Amino acid sequence: MASQPKTTKKSGVHTLRMRVQAYEPRVLDSSVKQIIETASRLETSVVGPIPLPTKIKKHSVNRASFVAKTSQEQFEMRTHMRLLDIEQPSPQVIEALSNLSLPAGVSIEAQMLS
């Protein structure tokens, strides 16, 4: 018989994992700072921000409609990301974060981990 690995989970420990994305790194950092200030004002511990790798999407477009194939323009779109973990979020913290007004172009994915 194979022995089962022991999993040590603390019962009742919850973490709110937030993944914040934006195209502009300055806007992203100011939004993350605003999230951290809101959580710390309500006396909740925050782990992060942890910078994640930047996703780069590159596109090449012909300059002329049908004449010069060798004449192309290159464009790229960079998506900057940060990861935040909020330990033991209370309902007041979750409500304050959901009512937070962030600049346009900033998207947040929140996930509750146990």
Secondary structure per residue as TSV (DSSP state, phi and psi in degrees):
chain	resnum	aa	ss	phi	psi
A	1	M	-	360.0	134.2
A	2	A	-	-82.5	138.7
A	3	S	-	-79.9	141.5
A	4	Q	-	-83.6	136.2
A	5	P	-	-69.7	143.3
A	6	K	-	-83.0	130.3
A	7	T	-	-106.8	126.7
A	8	T	-	-108.0	98.0
A	9	K	-	-109.3	133.5
A	10	K	-	-80.3	124.1
A	11	S	T	-74.0	134.5
A	12	G	T	87.8	-2.2
A	13	V	-	-89.2	118.7
A	14	H	-	-121.3	149.4
A	15	T	E	-134.1	135.3
A	16	L	E	-99.2	111.9
A	17	R	E	-98.2	122.2
A	18	M	E	-115.9	129.3
A	19	R	E	-112.7	113.7
A	20	V	E	-106.0	130.7
A	21	Q	E	-127.1	145.5
A	22	A	E	-160.2	161.8
A	23	Y	S	-85.5	-28.2
A	24	E	S	-104.5	123.3
A	25	P	H	-67.1	-31.6
A	26	R	H	-68.2	-41.5
A	27	V	H	-65.8	-38.9
A	28	L	H	-63.5	-46.5
A	29	D	H	-66.4	-37.0
A	30	S	H	-68.7	-34.7
A	31	S	H	-68.4	-41.3
A	32	V	H	-64.1	-40.0
A	33	K	H	-62.4	-39.6
A	34	Q	H	-65.0	-39.7
A	35	I	H	-65.4	-43.1
A	36	I	H	-65.8	-40.9
A	37	E	H	-63.7	-39.5
A	38	T	H	-64.7	-43.6
A	39	A	H	-69.6	-38.4
A	40	S	H	-73.2	-29.1
A	41	R	H	-64.3	-30.9
A	42	L	T	-95.9	17.5
A	43	E	T	58.0	52.3
A	44	T	-	-122.2	138.8
A	45	S	-	-80.4	140.9
A	46	V	E	-122.9	131.5
A	47	V	E	-105.5	121.6
A	48	G	E	124.6	-170.2
A	49	P	E	-78.1	138.8
A	50	I	E	-103.7	117.5
A	51	P	E	-72.5	130.9
A	52	L	E	-99.8	161.9
A	53	P	E	-60.6	142.9
A	54	T	E	-78.8	129.5
A	55	K	E	-87.9	131.1
A	56	I	E	-120.3	122.0
A	57	K	E	-109.5	123.0
A	58	K	E	-110.3	140.1
A	59	H	E	-133.5	138.5
A	60	S	E	-113.5	135.4
A	61	V	E	-130.7	135.7
A	62	N	E	-65.5	139.0
A	63	R	S	-75.1	-40.2
A	64	A	S	-102.3	157.6
A	65	S	S	-71.7	-39.3
A	66	F	S	-147.7	5.9
A	67	V	S	-96.0	-68.1
A	68	A	-	-102.7	103.1
A	69	K	S	-70.6	-32.0
A	70	T	S	-78.3	-12.8
A	71	S	-	-95.4	102.6
A	72	Q	E	-129.6	155.5
A	73	E	E	-110.4	141.9
A	74	Q	E	-109.9	135.6
A	75	F	E	-127.6	152.7
A	76	E	E	-141.6	149.3
A	77	M	E	-121.4	122.5
A	78	R	E	-106.0	131.3
A	79	T	E	-113.7	113.2
A	80	H	E	-92.8	142.3
A	81	M	E	-135.7	148.0
A	82	R	E	-134.5	151.2
A	83	L	E	-119.9	131.3
A	84	L	E	-126.2	138.6
A	85	D	E	-118.0	125.2
A	86	I	E	-108.9	116.3
A	87	E	E	-83.1	135.6
A	88	Q	S	49.0	60.2
A	89	P	-	-73.4	131.7
A	90	S	-	-85.2	165.1
A	91	P	H	-59.4	-30.4
A	92	Q	H	-66.9	-37.3
A	93	V	H	-67.0	-44.2
A	94	I	H	-64.3	-40.2
A	95	E	H	-66.7	-41.5
A	96	A	H	-65.4	-38.4
A	97	L	H	-71.2	-33.0
A	98	S	H	-73.9	-25.7
A	99	N	T	-90.7	1.9
A	100	L	-	-71.4	131.4
A	101	S	-	-97.0	116.8
A	102	L	-	-108.7	157.7
A	103	P	-	-63.8	161.8
A	104	A	T	-67.0	143.2
A	105	G	T	95.2	-2.8
A	106	V	-	-104.9	124.3
A	107	S	E	-118.9	145.7
A	108	I	E	-126.6	131.7
A	109	E	E	-113.3	120.4
A	110	A	E	-112.0	140.2
A	111	Q	E	-141.9	133.1
A	112	M	E	-92.5	122.0
A	113	L	E	-106.6	147.0
A	114	S	-	-118.5	360.0
